[in-house]
Amino acid sequence: METQAESMSNKALIFAGTSISFEEARSILDVDYQPPVRRGDLGKITSRYDIIGIIDGIFYDRAAVGHREILEVMKKGTTVVGGCSMGALRACELDRHGMIGSGSIYGWYRDGVIEDDDEVAVATNPDTYEPISLPLVNIRQTFLAAMDEGLIDNNEYESLMKIAKAMHYSLRSYLGIIKPAEKEGKLTPQQAGILLDYCKNNEVDVKKEDAIAVIRKVGELLGE
């Protein structure tokens, strides 16, 4: 006899693993999870899912999930929810066709607050899918929080973001941004040390917040 958990698992699939671990995701909603989506994955799904959630996806080094793939899935009656990373990019582009966007990052792309794909890009461990660099969206929100705390002023914030934006997405880290700012005289050594400590201990992880928002939206659509 099929258990309630197994029945729910067959109803929804979420692509994640980078912005949120499978373990943490399952503690929020017990459905099927797969690694970051890539081109062709949606066509390989043999089970009939009522809902597909897209959080993380492969891009830059490999072909990203295509718009047509998502549209084909939706034409077959499957609801697709996106947010956080690749999901936010695709939801922004396909919401007018029925894809459901969720979270702050999706809203920023939709409203033109941010535009570039590298805002959400990170380098990952190929075995675990865990991030080994920082997304620009997290960096920006953390520096804004530091500014609210009076640790940096607006000019210093702008200088830090200019350095961060110029870096390749795979190299971004708080140390890698703050140290050059110190060397260029944009921050005093004392400021740099205080800011680095703040960022390490008070990062605003907007990507994880949005990953949770997608998972909860899927749960809401499932009636959970």
C-alpha positions as CSV (number, residue, x, y, z in Angstrom):
1,M,0.0,0.0,0.0
2,E,1.4,3.4,-0.9
3,T,2.2,5.6,2.0
4,Q,1.3,9.3,2.3
5,A,4.9,10.3,1.9
6,E,5.3,8.1,-1.2
7,S,2.1,9.5,-2.7
8,M,3.3,13.1,-2.2
9,S,6.8,12.2,-3.6
10,N,5.2,11.2,-6.9
11,K,3.4,14.5,-7.2
12,A,6.3,16.9,-7.1
13,L,9.9,17.1,-8.2
14,I,12.4,19.9,-7.2
15,F,15.8,20.6,-8.8
16,A,18.1,21.8,-6.0
17,G,21.3,20.9,-4.2
18,T,23.4,24.1,-4.5
19,S,21.4,26.9,-2.9
20,I,20.0,24.5,-0.4
21,S,21.0,20.9,0.5
22,F,18.7,18.0,-0.2
23,E,18.7,17.2,3.5
24,E,17.5,20.7,4.5
25,A,15.1,20.8,1.6
26,R,13.5,17.5,2.6
27,S,13.1,18.7,6.2
28,I,10.8,21.4,4.8
29,L,8.9,19.3,2.2
30,D,9.2,15.6,1.6
31,V,9.1,15.3,-2.2
32,D,11.4,14.1,-4.9
33,Y,14.7,16.1,-5.3
34,Q,17.2,15.9,-8.1
35,P,20.5,17.8,-8.7
36,P,20.7,21.1,-10.6
37,V,18.7,20.9,-13.8
38,R,20.4,21.0,-17.2
39,R,19.4,20.9,-20.8
40,G,17.4,17.7,-21.6
41,D,16.6,16.8,-18.0
42,L,12.9,17.7,-18.2
43,G,12.4,15.4,-21.2
44,K,13.9,12.5,-19.4
45,I,11.4,12.6,-16.6
46,T,9.4,9.3,-16.9
47,S,7.1,9.8,-13.9
48,R,4.1,12.1,-14.2
49,Y,4.6,15.0,-11.8
50,D,1.9,17.5,-11.1
51,I,4.4,20.1,-10.0
52,I,8.1,20.8,-10.9
53,G,10.2,23.2,-8.9
54,I,13.3,24.7,-10.4
55,I,15.8,26.2,-7.9
56,D,19.3,25.4,-9.1
57,G,20.5,24.7,-12.7
58,I,23.6,24.2,-14.7
59,F,24.7,27.0,-17.0
60,Y,27.8,28.7,-18.4
61,D,29.9,25.5,-18.7
62,R,27.1,23.3,-19.9
63,A,23.8,23.9,-21.7
64,A,21.1,25.3,-19.4
65,V,17.6,24.0,-19.3
66,G,15.8,25.5,-22.3
67,H,12.7,27.6,-22.5
68,R,11.0,25.2,-24.9
69,E,11.6,22.3,-22.5
70,I,9.7,24.1,-19.7
71,L,6.9,25.2,-22.1
72,E,6.5,21.6,-23.3
73,V,6.2,20.4,-19.7
74,M,3.6,23.0,-18.9
75,K,1.6,22.2,-22.1
76,K,1.3,18.7,-20.7
77,G,-0.4,20.1,-17.6
78,T,2.5,20.2,-15.1
79,T,2.8,23.3,-13.0
80,V,6.4,24.7,-13.0
81,V,7.6,26.9,-10.1
82,G,10.9,28.8,-10.3
83,G,13.0,31.0,-8.1
84,C,16.4,31.6,-6.4
85,S,18.9,30.8,-9.2
86,M,18.2,29.2,-12.6
87,G,14.6,29.0,-11.5
88,A,14.4,32.8,-11.0
89,L,15.9,33.4,-14.5
90,R,13.5,31.1,-16.3
91,A,10.5,32.3,-14.3
92,C,11.2,35.9,-15.2
93,E,11.3,34.9,-18.8
94,L,8.3,32.6,-18.8
95,D,5.9,33.9,-16.2
96,R,3.8,35.4,-18.9
97,H,3.4,31.8,-20.2
98,G,2.3,30.5,-16.9
99,M,5.5,29.6,-15.0
100,I,5.2,30.7,-11.4
101,G,8.0,32.9,-10.0
102,S,8.8,32.9,-6.3
103,G,11.1,34.9,-4.1
104,S,13.0,38.2,-4.0
105,I,15.5,37.3,-6.8
106,Y,12.8,36.5,-9.2
107,G,11.1,39.8,-8.4
108,W,14.4,41.7,-8.9
109,Y,14.9,40.1,-12.4
110,R,11.2,40.7,-13.3
111,D,11.4,44.4,-12.3
112,G,14.8,45.0,-13.9
113,V,16.5,45.7,-10.6
114,I,19.2,43.1,-11.7
115,E,19.7,41.8,-15.2
116,D,22.9,39.7,-15.6
117,D,23.0,36.0,-15.2
118,D,26.2,36.2,-13.1
119,E,24.2,37.7,-10.3
120,V,23.2,34.2,-9.2
121,A,26.1,32.2,-10.6
122,V,28.5,30.2,-8.4
123,A,31.2,27.7,-8.9
124,T,30.3,24.3,-7.4
125,N,31.8,21.1,-6.2
126,P,31.0,18.7,-9.0
127,D,30.5,15.8,-6.6
128,T,28.4,17.5,-3.9
129,Y,26.9,20.4,-5.9
130,E,27.8,22.7,-2.9
131,P,28.9,26.2,-3.8
132,I,32.6,27.1,-3.6
133,S,32.1,30.8,-4.5
134,L,29.6,33.4,-3.5
135,P,26.7,34.7,-5.6
136,L,26.6,38.4,-6.2
137,V,23.1,38.7,-4.9
138,N,24.2,37.5,-1.5
139,I,27.3,39.8,-1.6
140,R,25.2,42.9,-2.4
141,Q,22.6,42.3,0.3
142,T,25.3,41.5,2.9
143,F,27.2,44.7,2.1
144,L,24.0,46.7,2.2
145,A,23.4,45.2,5.7
146,A,26.9,46.2,6.7
147,M,26.1,49.7,5.5
148,D,22.9,49.8,7.6
149,E,25.1,48.8,10.6
150,G,27.4,51.8,9.9
151,L,30.4,49.7,9.0
152,I,30.8,51.2,5.5
153,D,29.3,54.3,3.8
154,N,27.7,54.5,0.4
155,N,30.9,55.3,-1.5
156,E,32.7,52.4,0.2
157,Y,29.8,50.1,-0.7
158,E,29.9,51.2,-4.4
159,S,33.7,50.6,-4.5
160,L,33.2,47.1,-3.0
161,M,30.5,46.2,-5.5
162,K,32.6,47.5,-8.4
163,I,35.4,45.1,-7.4
164,A,32.9,42.2,-6.9
165,K,31.2,42.8,-10.3
166,A,34.5,42.9,-12.1
167,M,35.5,39.5,-10.7
168,H,34.7,36.2,-12.5
169,Y,31.8,34.6,-10.7
170,S,33.8,31.6,-9.8
171,L,36.3,33.7,-7.8
172,R,34.0,35.8,-5.7
173,S,34.5,35.7,-1.9
174,Y,34.4,38.3,0.8
175,L,38.2,38.1,1.4
176,G,38.7,38.4,-2.4
177,I,36.7,41.6,-2.5
178,I,37.6,43.3,0.7
179,K,41.4,42.8,0.5
180,P,41.7,44.6,-2.9
181,A,39.5,47.4,-1.5
182,E,42.0,47.8,1.4
183,K,45.0,47.7,-1.0
184,E,43.4,50.4,-3.1
185,G,42.8,52.6,0.0
186,K,39.0,52.3,-0.2
187,L,39.0,50.8,3.3
188,T,41.3,51.2,6.2
189,P,42.9,48.0,7.6
190,Q,40.8,48.2,10.7
191,Q,37.6,48.6,8.6
192,A,38.6,45.7,6.3
193,G,39.1,43.4,9.3
194,I,35.8,44.4,10.9
195,L,33.9,44.1,7.6
196,L,35.3,40.7,6.8
197,D,34.4,39.4,10.2
198,Y,30.9,40.8,9.8
199,C,30.4,39.2,6.4
200,K,31.6,35.8,7.6
201,N,29.2,35.8,10.5
202,N,26.3,37.7,9.2
203,E,25.9,36.9,5.5
204,V,22.5,37.6,4.1
205,D,21.8,34.3,2.2
206,V,19.1,35.5,-0.1
207,K,19.5,32.5,-2.3
208,K,18.7,30.1,0.5
209,E,15.8,32.3,1.5
210,D,14.4,32.1,-2.0
211,A,15.1,28.3,-2.3
212,I,12.9,27.9,0.8
213,A,10.3,30.1,-0.8
214,V,10.1,27.9,-3.9
215,I,9.9,24.8,-1.7
216,R,7.1,26.3,0.4
217,K,5.3,27.4,-2.8
218,V,5.4,23.8,-4.1
219,G,4.1,22.7,-0.8
220,E,1.3,25.2,-0.9
221,L,0.3,24.1,-4.4
222,L,0.3,20.5,-3.1
223,G,-2.0,21.5,-0.3
224,E,0.6,21.0,2.4
